Amino acid sequence: MKLLSINLARTIWLAPLLDFNPRGIRLDKILFPFLIETYKFKKYPSLTEHLDPSKGAVFEEGEFLTNEKSYPIGINLTIYPDGFVVDTRSSTENSEAFLEDAFSKFSEIFKIPLYQSIIREKLYVSEVYVSTDKSLEILNPKLKQISEYLSQNVEKGQSFFQLGGVSFWPDQIAKTNPRSFIFERCLNTPFSENRYFSAAALPTEKHLELLDMLEDILS
């Protein structure tokens, strides 16, 4: 698969926020200014407003330098009572690197517990746009009969149909319900562009690895 762009690289750390603050310090009074100053967030919560726990404390349009030789990447962060969500358009690896950097610095400066002892679970969401010249109908050539029937009978044969996508769902009654894996043609895009959207509950590199596996199956 040829990667066209990354739409979302989300890393989620599940952890009780109170465990970072066993002594009951007003974390917002020190954590928020630290985040704003260190990572140059342009949009952030006011210290005087009441925060809705269900919506979280939202920090947007920040910057994070993944290493000294790189350009900064854009960062959005949301802090909930039970965890942290970071969105980039770079990779989940970089999203996670931001969290590691922020909490390592914060722990060192303000002497709060190390994040490694508090994080209970890590989750990922990856959304990408890719291109491939492989046809989904190779999964089962008999599906072409459906495409041909629709092409001949919808709007008196004026529309052309192809198999638009595949998806793999988690069990909907399972305890956890991660994002489905989907691979589908992009909306409002001609078939000739071979442009697809894909989402998965995987780190970015694992997601791209899975898409390469799918392309091999279609070959």
Secondary structure in CASP SS format (residue, H / E / C, confidence):
PFRMAT SS
TARGET T0000
AUTHOR 0000-0000-0000
METHOD secondary structure of the structure
MODEL  1
M C 1.00
K E 1.00
L E 1.00
L E 1.00
S E 1.00
I E 1.00
N E 1.00
L E 1.00
A E 1.00
R E 1.00
T E 1.00
I E 1.00
W E 1.00
L E 1.00
A C 1.00
P C 1.00
L H 1.00
L H 1.00
D H 1.00
F H 1.00
N C 1.00
P C 1.00
R C 1.00
G C 1.00
I C 1.00
R C 1.00
L H 1.00
D H 1.00
K H 1.00
I H 1.00
L H 1.00
F H 1.00
P H 1.00
F H 1.00
L H 1.00
I H 1.00
E H 1.00
T H 1.00
Y H 1.00
K C 1.00
F C 1.00
K C 1.00
K E 1.00
Y C 1.00
P C 1.00
S C 1.00
L C 1.00
T C 1.00
E C 1.00
H C 1.00
L C 1.00
D C 1.00
P C 1.00
S C 1.00
K C 1.00
G C 1.00
A E 1.00
V E 1.00
F E 1.00
E E 1.00
E E 1.00
G E 1.00
E E 1.00
F E 1.00
L C 1.00
T C 1.00
N C 1.00
E C 1.00
K C 1.00
S C 1.00
Y C 1.00
P C 1.00
I E 1.00
G E 1.00
I E 1.00
N E 1.00
L E 1.00
T E 1.00
I E 1.00
Y E 1.00
P C 1.00
D C 1.00
G E 1.00
F E 1.00
V E 1.00
V E 1.00
D E 1.00
T E 1.00
R C 1.00
S C 1.00
S C 1.00
T H 1.00
E H 1.00
N H 1.00
S H 1.00
E H 1.00
A H 1.00
F H 1.00
L H 1.00
E H 1.00
D H 1.00
A H 1.00
F H 1.00
S H 1.00
K H 1.00
F H 1.00
S H 1.00
E H 1.00
I H 1.00
F H 1.00
K C 1.00
I C 1.00
P C 1.00
L C 1.00
Y H 1.00
Q H 1.00
S H 1.00
I C 1.00
I C 1.00
R C 1.00
E E 1.00
K E 1.00
L E 1.00
Y E 1.00
V E 1.00
S E 1.00
E E 1.00
V E 1.00
Y E 1.00
V E 1.00
S E 1.00
T C 1.00
D C 1.00
K C 1.00
S C 1.00
L H 1.00
E H 1.00
I H 1.00
L H 1.00
N C 1.00
P H 1.00
K H 1.00
L H 1.00
K H 1.00
Q H 1.00
I H 1.00
S H 1.00
E H 1.00
Y H 1.00
L H 1.00
S H 1.00
Q H 1.00
N H 1.00
V H 1.00
E H 1.00
K H 1.00
G H 1.00
Q C 1.00
S C 1.00
F C 1.00
F C 1.00
Q C 1.00
L C 1.00
G C 1.00
G E 1.00
V E 1.00
S E 1.00
F E 1.00
W C 1.00
P C 1.00
D C 1.00
Q C 1.00
I C 1.00
A C 1.00
K C 1.00
T C 1.00
N C 1.00
P C 1.00
R C 1.00
S C 1.00
F E 1.00
I E 1.00
F E 1.00
E E 1.00
R E 1.00
C C 1.00
L C 1.00
N C 1.00
T C 1.00
P C 1.00
F H 1.00
S H 1.00
E H 1.00
N C 1.00
R E 1.00
Y E 1.00
F E 1.00
S E 1.00
A E 1.00
A E 1.00
A C 1.00
L C 1.00
P C 1.00
T H 1.00
E H 1.00
K H 1.00
H H 1.00
L H 1.00
E H 1.00
L H 1.00
L H 1.00
D H 1.00
M H 1.00
L H 1.00
E H 1.00
D H 1.00
I H 1.00
L H 1.00
S C 1.00
END
